[in-house]
Amino acid sequence: MANYLDIKSVTGGDDRLVKQDLKFRTGKFIWKVIFNIELNPATVNNQNLQVYSSDNKPVDTKISYNSATNTIEIEPKEPYSSNEVYTLQVSNRVESKGGQRLKNEITIEFAV
């Protein structure tokens, strides 16, 4: 199966760590951001993790954090539009339970 997303660019991190494993072609796929340490749940929110459309408008998303797997899930409340470019931003204000912040903001530009 061909990739559903076209990853346009990754900044602020190692682009080799951005992978896709999509089994269904829907516009409501969920981004999963996996960390190697436990996070401060208060910093996992819509201000520190956001998806923007190509006209720089925020996409309404549901953000959840699983402390057992150190995984953040970012799900759009409405399907992404076909032939649209979006940007996922993970702010460096996301921090570990011990108070350490991400070194850089992570930005992933993707097309649906």
C-alpha positions in Angstrom: 0.0 0.0 0.0 1.3 3.4 -0.9 1.8 6.0 1.9 -1.3 8.0 2.7 0.8 10.9 4.0 3.5 12.7 2.2 6.0 13.9 4.8 7.2 17.2 3.3 9.8 18.2 6.0 10.9 17.7 9.6 12.7 20.4 11.6 14.0 20.4 15.1 14.6 16.7 15.3 15.9 13.6 13.5 13.8 13.1 10.4 14.7 9.4 10.5 12.5 9.0 13.6 9.4 10.1 11.7 7.6 7.1 10.3 4.2 6.1 9.2 2.4 2.9 9.6 -1.1 3.5 8.2 -3.4 0.6 7.7 -6.5 2.5 6.7 -7.0 5.4 4.4 -9.1 7.8 6.3 -8.7 11.5 7.0 -8.9 11.0 10.8 -5.5 9.3 11.4 -3.9 9.8 14.8 -0.4 11.2 15.2 1.5 9.3 17.9 4.5 11.0 19.4 6.5 8.6 21.6 9.0 9.8 24.2 11.7 7.8 26.0 10.9 9.3 29.4 7.7 10.1 31.4 6.2 13.5 30.7 4.6 16.1 32.9 0.9 15.6 31.8 0.2 19.3 32.5 2.4 20.2 29.5 0.6 17.8 27.1 -2.1 20.1 25.8 -3.5 22.0 22.8 -1.2 24.9 23.4 2.0 22.8 23.2 0.9 20.4 20.5 -1.0 21.8 17.5 -1.8 21.0 13.9 -2.2 23.9 11.5 -3.7 24.0 8.0 -1.8 25.5 5.1 -3.5 28.9 5.8 -2.1 28.7 9.3 -5.4 28.1 11.0 -5.4 25.6 14.0 -7.0 22.3 13.4 -9.4 21.3 16.2 -7.7 18.2 17.8 -8.1 15.9 20.8 -4.8 15.4 22.7 -4.3 12.5 25.0 -1.3 11.1 26.9 -0.6 7.5 27.9 1.9 7.5 30.8 2.4 3.8 30.6 3.9 4.0 27.1 5.0 7.7 27.2 2.9 8.3 24.1 1.0 11.4 23.1 -1.9 11.0 20.6 -3.1 13.9 18.5 -6.4 13.2 16.7 -8.3 15.6 14.5 -12.0 16.1 15.5 -12.8 16.4 11.8 -11.1 14.5 9.0 -8.1 16.1 7.3 -8.9 17.4 3.8 -7.4 15.7 0.8 -4.8 17.6 -1.2 -4.1 19.8 1.8 -0.8 20.5 3.5 -0.7 20.6 7.3 1.9 21.3 9.9 2.2 19.4 13.2 4.1 21.4 15.9 5.4 20.0 19.1 6.5 22.9 21.3 9.7 22.8 23.4 7.4 23.6 26.3 6.5 19.9 26.5 8.5 18.7 29.5 9.5 15.6 31.4 8.1 14.8 34.8 11.4 16.0 36.2 11.0 19.4 34.4 13.4 19.0 31.5 12.0 20.5 28.2 12.5 19.4 24.7 15.8 20.8 23.3 14.0 22.0 20.1 10.5 22.5 18.8 9.6 19.7 16.4 7.8 20.7 13.2 6.5 18.1 10.7 4.9 19.3 7.5 2.7 16.7 5.8 0.3 16.5 2.9 -2.9 14.4 2.8 
